Amino acid sequence: MTIADIRLLHPGPASSRPLALDDLIDLLAPADRSIARVRANAVSSVDGSATVDGLSGGLGGPADLVVFDLLRRLSDVVVVGAGTARDEGYGPLVLSDDVVSWREEHDLAPHPVLALVSASLRLDPSDPIVVDAPVRPIVVTTESSPREARVRLEEVADVVTCGVDRVDPRLLVSALVARGLRQIHTEGGPSLLGDVIAADLLDEICVTVSPGLEGGGGPRIASNPESLDLRALHLDHVLLSGDMLLSKYSRRR
Ligand SMILES: NC(=O)c1ccc[n+]([C@@H]2O[C@H](COP(=O)([O-])OP(=O)(O)OC[C@H]3O[C@@H](n4cnc5c(N)ncnc54)[C@H](OP(=O)(O)O)[C@@H]3O)[C@@H](O)[C@H]2O)c1
């Protein structure tokens, strides 16, 4: 399979030739799938913006997409805030046939489950993201969400309540683990990722630094109304593709 030219910088020695797909999988695969783990990925401009013209797409590139796809491939559930699903026009989480075969060979379900997080339930039950999903999606919501919208969504998704006015990430993680979904991957966006970090639940984050300056008022990759004490992280690896840096950090133990 052709992948973008991605080289390992750290841990050294730096690779003189592009990494093969299996090398990347080894770098990104969880050490022990039986242990629940929450990871995230995000892309930022050099000056810290999570968007260009309101979307993250302008920051990505082939190498970032390879990592994005591999993180989906390796997860049991992909958790996405409704804002990102709406803004980015998410489609159903369908993997290619060869990735489905790879997952089956590695004793994984053919597809990860998509979990959409929403308090308002402003989600269209006829949207392809749910009706064309290869696995019944999960909608994670609150006790105060609108009842009619909930009833409509229950026809196409498992609707799970995890909090009163906002989804509590701790209840969210417990609910997913109770379903056997231990490798929990979130693609954000910033509000959801901010909540996960504030709850001190993030074990790992893959951050791509896109070689550009946004210079405007774009959001950070994670935002939360309250500042936290700085959480120290361990640098697991740094990859280079052209001028793009792709890193993985994990919680210090
Ligand atoms: N650079 C990156 O890596 C990256 C990644 C993802 C997204 N983005 C960008 O980020 C922007 C969207 O930002 P955002 O902060 O709005 O994204 P978001 O976190 O995906 O969406 C916020 C919405 O998701 C739901 N939500 C999130 N956390 C919740 C919680 N704890 N409880 C209940 N509902 C929750 C709510 O939906 P309801 O309104 O339905 O209640 C909330 O309004 C877009 O421009 C997107 O392109 C960038």
The ligand as an SDF file (V2000), in Angstrom:
LIG
                    3D

 48 52  0  0  0  0  0  0  0  0999 V2000
   -7.9130   20.9630   14.2770 N   0  0  0  0  0  0  0  0  0  0  0  0
   -8.5190   19.8870   14.6800 C   0  0  0  0  0  0  0  0  0  0  0  0
   -7.8700   18.8770   14.9630 O   0  0  0  0  0  0  0  0  0  0  0  0
  -10.0200   19.8620   14.7600 C   0  0  0  0  0  0  0  0  0  0  0  0
  -10.6600   18.6660   15.1240 C   0  0  0  0  0  0  0  0  0  0  0  0
  -12.0470   18.6730   15.1920 C   0  0  0  0  0  0  0  0  0  0  0  0
  -12.7540   19.8280   14.9120 C   0  0  0  0  0  0  0  0  0  0  0  0
  -12.1070   20.9510   14.5540 N   0  0  0  0  0  0  0  0  0  0  0  0
  -12.8330   22.1900   14.2640 C   0  0  0  0  0  0  0  0  0  0  0  0
  -13.4210   22.6540   15.4600 O   0  0  0  0  0  0  0  0  0  0  0  0
  -14.6040   23.3750   15.1720 C   0  0  0  0  0  0  0  0  0  0  0  0
  -15.7330   22.8590   16.0290 C   0  0  0  0  0  0  0  0  0  0  0  0
  -15.4140   23.1560   17.3740 O   0  0  0  0  0  0  0  0  0  0  0  0
  -16.3500   22.6970   18.5510 P   0  0  0  0  0  0  0  0  0  0  0  0
  -15.7030   23.0120   19.8270 O   0  0  0  0  0  0  0  0  0  0  0  0
  -17.7300   23.2030   18.3020 O   0  0  0  0  0  0  0  0  0  0  0  0
  -16.3740   21.1190   18.3060 O   0  0  0  0  0  0  0  0  0  0  0  0
  -17.1100   19.9420   19.0680 P   0  0  0  0  0  0  0  0  0  0  0  0
  -16.5830   19.7530   20.4310 O   0  0  0  0  0  0  0  0  0  0  0  0
  -17.0350   18.7920   18.1420 O   0  0  0  0  0  0  0  0  0  0  0  0
  -18.6080   20.3930   19.0830 O   0  0  0  0  0  0  0  0  0  0  0  0
  -19.2540   21.0640   20.1290 C   0  0  0  0  0  0  0  0  0  0  0  0
  -20.6300   20.4750   20.1900 C   0  0  0  0  0  0  0  0  0  0  0  0
  -20.5090   19.0670   20.4310 O   0  0  0  0  0  0  0  0  0  0  0  0
  -21.3660   18.6980   21.4800 C   0  0  0  0  0  0  0  0  0  0  0  0
  -20.5700   18.4960   22.6710 N   0  0  0  0  0  0  0  0  0  0  0  0
  -19.2160   18.5320   22.8020 C   0  0  0  0  0  0  0  0  0  0  0  0
  -18.8620   18.2530   24.0670 N   0  0  0  0  0  0  0  0  0  0  0  0
  -20.0080   18.0420   24.7350 C   0  0  0  0  0  0  0  0  0  0  0  0
  -20.3190   17.6840   26.0760 C   0  0  0  0  0  0  0  0  0  0  0  0
  -19.3680   17.4820   27.0100 N   0  0  0  0  0  0  0  0  0  0  0  0
  -21.6220   17.5390   26.4230 N   0  0  0  0  0  0  0  0  0  0  0  0
  -22.5880   17.7210   25.5150 C   0  0  0  0  0  0  0  0  0  0  0  0
  -22.3770   18.0460   24.2350 N   0  0  0  0  0  0  0  0  0  0  0  0
  -21.0910   18.1980   23.8550 C   0  0  0  0  0  0  0  0  0  0  0  0
  -22.3500   19.8560   21.5940 C   0  0  0  0  0  0  0  0  0  0  0  0
  -23.2940   19.5910   20.5740 O   0  0  0  0  0  0  0  0  0  0  0  0
  -24.7860   20.1590   20.5510 P   0  0  0  0  0  0  0  0  0  0  0  0
  -24.6430   21.5820   20.0980 O   0  0  0  0  0  0  0  0  0  0  0  0
  -25.4740   19.2920   19.5420 O   0  0  0  0  0  0  0  0  0  0  0  0
  -25.3210   20.0360   21.9200 O   0  0  0  0  0  0  0  0  0  0  0  0
  -21.4650   21.0470   21.3040 C   0  0  0  0  0  0  0  0  0  0  0  0
  -22.1930   22.1800   20.8860 O   0  0  0  0  0  0  0  0  0  0  0  0
  -14.8700   23.1920   13.7000 C   0  0  0  0  0  0  0  0  0  0  0  0
  -14.4320   24.3590   13.0460 O   0  0  0  0  0  0  0  0  0  0  0  0
  -13.9900   22.0180   13.3140 C   0  0  0  0  0  0  0  0  0  0  0  0
  -13.5830   22.1240   11.9970 O   0  0  0  0  0  0  0  0  0  0  0  0
  -10.7380   20.9990   14.4880 C   0  0  0  0  0  0  0  0  0  0  0  0
  1  2  1  0
  2  3  2  0
  2  4  1  0
  4  5  1  0
  4 48  2  0
  5  6  2  0
  6  7  1  0
  7  8  2  0
  8  9  1  0
  8 48  1  0
  9 10  1  0
  9 46  1  0
 10 11  1  0
 11 12  1  0
 11 44  1  0
 12 13  1  0
 13 14  1  0
 14 15  2  0
 14 16  1  0
 14 17  1  0
 17 18  1  0
 18 19  2  0
 18 20  1  0
 18 21  1  0
 21 22  1  0
 22 23  1  0
 23 24  1  0
 23 42  1  0
 24 25  1  0
 25 26  1  0
 25 36  1  0
 26 27  1  0
 26 35  1  0
 27 28  2  0
 28 29  1  0
 29 30  1  0
 29 35  2  0
 30 31  1  0
 30 32  2  0
 32 33  1  0
 33 34  2  0
 34 35  1  0
 36 37  1  0
 36 42  1  0
 37 38  1  0
 38 39  2  0
 38 40  1  0
 38 41  1  0
 42 43  1  0
 44 45  1  0
 44 46  1  0
 46 47  1  0
M  CHG  2   8   1  16  -1
M  END
$$$$
